[in-house]
Amino acid sequence: MLFAELLKNMAMGLMFLVLLD
């Protein structure tokens, strides 16, 4: 199960959006 990987990718994506905003 790659649930942890999915959560990590989501967290990194959100952080990236916050940094770009």
C-alpha positions in Angstrom: 0.0 0.0 0.0 1.4 3.4 -1.0 -0.9 5.4 1.2 2.0 6.9 3.0 3.6 7.9 -0.3 0.4 9.5 -1.4 0.1 11.5 1.8 3.8 12.6 1.4 3.2 13.7 -2.2 0.1 15.6 -1.2 1.9 17.4 1.6 4.8 18.3 -0.6 2.4 19.6 -3.3 0.5 21.7 -0.8 3.8 23.2 0.5 4.9 23.9 -3.0 1.6 25.8 -3.7 2.0 27.8 -0.5 5.6 28.7 -1.3 4.5 29.9 -4.8 1.6 31.9 -3.6 
